[in-house]
Amino acid sequence: MQATAYTYDPESRTGQVLLDDGTPVPFDAAAFDAGGLRLLRPGQRVRIETEAGTEGEADGEAGAGGGTRGAGLRITLVTLQTF
């Protein structure tokens, strides 16, 4: 899945990406480390791998129209998108 880097803290190696629908989804240091990156800049296109997380783990609340796409996702890998 593709996303755009939104925030990144180099000290904790955590941050958020924006899905293409604008939903922010957080990632932890383990997901960042799995991608082999050294730095991430806001606006960079990234490739992410996800798995279903526990309820309330990801930012976003389900709405009346079926929910937020990023809710319940846990990012397991963040790496640069290459063509």
Backbone bond lengths (Angstrom), bond angles and torsions (degrees), N, CA, C in turn:
res aa  C-N    CA-C-N  psi(-1)  N-CA   C-N-CA  omega(-1)  CA-C   N-CA-C  phi
1 M - - - 1.437 - - 1.529 107.67 -
2 Q 1.315 116.78 145.88 1.458 120.94 179.15 1.523 110.54 -103.14
3 A 1.322 115.10 153.57 1.458 121.68 178.44 1.527 107.85 -155.72
4 T 1.321 116.37 178.67 1.455 122.91 177.47 1.518 108.49 -121.25
5 A 1.335 116.86 131.95 1.465 120.37 177.47 1.526 108.57 -61.35
6 Y 1.322 116.00 132.10 1.461 122.13 -177.14 1.524 110.60 -111.66
7 T 1.317 116.87 -53.61 1.459 121.66 175.91 1.515 108.53 -135.23
8 Y 1.347 115.46 155.80 1.453 120.69 175.45 1.523 108.70 -157.44
9 D 1.328 116.72 130.94 1.456 123.47 176.08 1.529 107.98 -110.68
10 P 1.350 117.84 109.51 1.464 119.53 -176.08 1.534 113.94 -65.50
11 E 1.328 118.07 -24.91 1.466 119.46 179.85 1.519 111.79 -71.74
12 S 1.331 117.30 -43.57 1.463 120.45 -179.54 1.525 112.70 -94.80
13 R 1.352 116.86 -12.38 1.463 124.23 -177.80 1.530 111.51 59.79
14 T 1.320 116.29 33.58 1.467 122.26 177.70 1.521 109.36 -119.97
15 G 1.323 116.14 164.59 1.455 119.81 178.32 1.507 111.24 178.96
16 Q 1.332 114.44 -157.88 1.454 121.55 178.64 1.519 109.10 -138.47
17 V 1.322 114.91 151.41 1.456 121.83 170.20 1.520 107.30 -118.42
18 L 1.316 115.41 158.44 1.461 121.36 173.74 1.513 108.06 -106.54
19 L 1.327 116.04 124.66 1.452 119.64 172.09 1.524 108.07 -68.48
20 D 1.309 117.74 167.57 1.461 120.71 -177.26 1.520 112.99 -64.52
21 D 1.338 117.76 -18.21 1.458 120.07 176.34 1.532 111.93 -89.73
22 G 1.355 117.04 4.05 1.458 121.77 177.45 1.514 114.70 91.87
23 T 1.320 117.76 1.47 1.458 121.45 -179.12 1.530 110.35 -77.39
24 P 1.346 118.24 124.15 1.468 119.74 175.56 1.529 110.48 -78.72
25 V 1.324 116.04 137.76 1.467 121.83 177.85 1.531 106.79 -133.05
26 P 1.342 117.28 124.80 1.465 119.86 -179.00 1.528 112.61 -76.94
27 F 1.342 115.32 155.52 1.464 120.63 171.47 1.518 108.18 -131.75
28 D 1.340 115.10 152.50 1.459 120.13 -179.52 1.527 110.75 -102.52
29 A 1.325 115.79 177.86 1.465 121.04 -177.58 1.522 111.75 -61.69
30 A 1.333 117.49 -35.53 1.470 119.89 -179.92 1.526 111.04 -62.85
31 A 1.328 117.57 -40.15 1.469 121.21 178.93 1.522 110.48 -67.49
32 F 1.328 117.14 -39.46 1.463 120.62 178.20 1.526 109.92 -65.77
33 D 1.319 117.36 -46.61 1.464 121.39 -179.75 1.522 112.52 -62.58
34 A 1.326 117.47 -34.01 1.472 121.60 -179.61 1.522 112.06 -63.84
35 G 1.333 116.85 -26.55 1.458 120.60 -179.21 1.514 114.78 -83.78
36 G 1.323 117.69 -9.88 1.458 120.76 177.63 1.521 114.89 74.81
37 L 1.321 117.88 15.88 1.461 120.94 -179.76 1.522 110.72 -84.36
38 R 1.340 115.48 157.54 1.456 121.12 175.35 1.517 111.28 -108.43
39 L 1.339 117.15 -24.55 1.454 122.02 -176.73 1.519 108.13 -154.40
40 L 1.313 116.20 151.60 1.453 121.85 177.66 1.519 107.79 -138.39
41 R 1.318 116.50 130.19 1.461 121.42 -179.63 1.520 109.82 -109.80
42 P 1.341 116.56 138.38 1.471 119.21 176.13 1.526 110.76 -54.09
43 G 1.314 115.85 136.52 1.460 121.83 -179.61 1.517 113.99 98.55
44 Q 1.333 117.83 -15.67 1.466 119.80 178.76 1.528 109.95 -70.74
45 R 1.329 115.44 139.42 1.470 120.28 174.07 1.519 107.53 -78.48
46 V 1.309 115.52 133.93 1.452 120.99 -179.26 1.519 110.02 -130.20
47 R 1.309 114.18 159.39 1.459 121.60 171.73 1.519 106.16 -105.78
48 I 1.321 115.85 132.62 1.455 119.57 179.24 1.525 109.45 -123.49
49 E 1.309 114.94 151.73 1.453 121.78 170.15 1.512 106.23 -117.40
50 T 1.340 115.95 139.52 1.455 120.25 -175.07 1.518 110.95 -131.22
51 E 1.308 113.97 164.86 1.462 121.33 169.70 1.520 106.29 -141.75
52 A 1.299 116.35 160.89 1.462 120.23 179.25 1.522 108.42 -66.29
53 G 1.335 115.33 129.91 1.456 120.49 179.28 1.503 110.54 -100.21
54 T 1.322 115.27 -178.80 1.449 119.44 176.38 1.513 109.35 -79.20
55 E 1.306 117.69 157.04 1.459 122.43 -177.62 1.515 109.71 -59.24
56 G 1.354 115.81 131.93 1.452 121.71 179.04 1.511 113.83 84.17
57 E 1.329 118.11 0.03 1.454 120.78 -178.28 1.513 111.73 -73.11
58 A 1.331 117.75 -37.59 1.458 121.64 -179.65 1.515 109.59 -99.18
59 D 1.324 116.12 154.18 1.454 120.40 176.69 1.510 109.89 -66.37
60 G 1.326 116.30 154.89 1.455 120.89 177.43 1.509 110.13 107.10
61 E 1.315 114.46 142.60 1.452 119.97 178.79 1.506 108.83 -117.78
62 A 1.294 116.26 148.36 1.458 120.71 178.09 1.513 109.55 -67.35
63 G 1.310 115.88 135.92 1.455 120.74 178.71 1.514 110.52 -101.26
64 A 1.321 116.43 174.76 1.458 120.98 -178.44 1.523 111.71 -65.47
65 G 1.327 117.77 -23.55 1.455 120.95 -176.40 1.507 114.40 -88.79
66 G 1.317 118.63 16.74 1.457 118.26 175.97 1.508 113.89 119.88
67 G 1.327 119.26 -8.27 1.453 120.43 172.97 1.501 114.04 105.06
68 T 1.304 114.27 173.31 1.454 123.80 179.61 1.514 108.69 -93.06
69 R 1.304 116.87 135.63 1.455 121.52 -176.74 1.522 112.49 -60.52
70 G 1.329 118.21 -36.77 1.452 121.13 -176.93 1.514 114.72 -83.79
71 A 1.331 117.76 -10.76 1.459 120.35 -178.61 1.519 110.08 -64.59
72 G 1.333 116.53 130.70 1.448 120.51 178.66 1.512 114.58 85.06
73 L 1.337 119.31 0.18 1.460 121.68 176.66 1.518 109.71 -89.53
74 R 1.324 115.54 140.65 1.459 120.87 171.69 1.517 106.63 -121.84
75 I 1.320 116.43 122.73 1.461 121.11 -179.58 1.522 108.51 -78.88
76 T 1.336 115.68 129.25 1.462 121.07 -179.69 1.522 112.27 -107.77
77 L 1.343 117.50 -13.69 1.467 121.30 -179.41 1.521 108.76 -155.55
78 V 1.336 115.76 136.26 1.456 122.85 173.11 1.524 106.99 -128.16
79 T 1.319 117.20 124.09 1.464 120.51 176.90 1.526 108.35 -147.01
80 L 1.323 116.69 167.54 1.465 119.70 -178.59 1.516 111.06 -69.19
81 Q 1.326 116.04 144.02 1.453 121.43 175.09 1.517 108.22 -81.36
82 T 1.309 116.80 123.35 1.462 120.86 176.99 1.519 108.68 -116.55
83 F 1.289 115.49 150.32 1.471 119.76 -176.62 1.500 110.80 -101.01
